[in-house]
Amino acid sequence: MANGQDVGEYTSAPKTFLIEALVGISIFIIICAPAVGLSYLIVFLGTIGIDRFIIYGLKSAEYAIFVVDLILFFRFLWLTFLRTWRTL
């Protein structure tokens, strides 16, 4: 560990993990945005008197988008962490 090259090898993997995590967070936010927008749409449609069956269907879609996005986000972070750990 006397030269800087050895230290660079150990800091490269965490930097890569940080970049990939930030990209994953960005993608999560982009995919989550329609679920938030759908939530606002549901509130608006509820105020103008749209049928409850349609509201429940839209709420189900909102929750499905969010839950699937959240599961895939955590899966992505976990796999990225494992790949980074193996590189160290």
C-alpha positions, 0 to 999 in steps of 0.5 A: 500500500505504499504507492497511490495506485493500491489506494485507487483500486480500493476507492474505485469500487465505492465511487462506482457504487455511489454513481450507480446508486445515484443513477438508480435513485434518479430512475426510481424518482422518474418512475415514481413520478407517475404514481404521484401524479396519479395520486393527485389525479385521483384526488381531483377525480374524487372531488368532481364525483367520478364513480368509486369503482374507477377511483379504486382501480386507479388507486390500485394502479398507483400502488402497484406502480409504486410497490413494483418500483420500490421492489426493483429499486431495492433489488438494484441497490442490493445487486449493485452492493454485492457487485461492489463488495466482490470487487473490493 
